[in-house]
Amino acid sequence: MEIKFDEHNDWIIVRLGGKLNIHSAQEFKFGIRNYLSSKKHILLDFKDVENIDSVGIGCLLYCQQEIHNYEGLLRISGLNEQIKIIFQVTRGYEIFEIYEDSEIAMGQRDIAA
């Protein structure tokens, strides 16, 4: 899994690539933990994520709880069609804030624009 971190205003943008699964979950959690105390919101850009398994979903739930403990927001953007199906089946749309693109997720562009 590739993980890149960028800062933009009050947001940490985490650009993910590859697979979020049992093999990459610890690396992902460790990277997120480094930014929790910054009191910023976190946007997960899934544009280049190929697959996510149940461990990856569990990892997202853990991170969401930790971010909320620091009074931050966790948002997800850029799901491809395969990942959208996984989030539909696992009811991820009911649990996570999911947006079509990162600008909308960070409030830089209106949904209607």
Order of alpha helices (4+ residues) and beta strands (2+ residues): beta-beta-alpha-beta-alpha-beta-alpha-alpha-beta-alpha
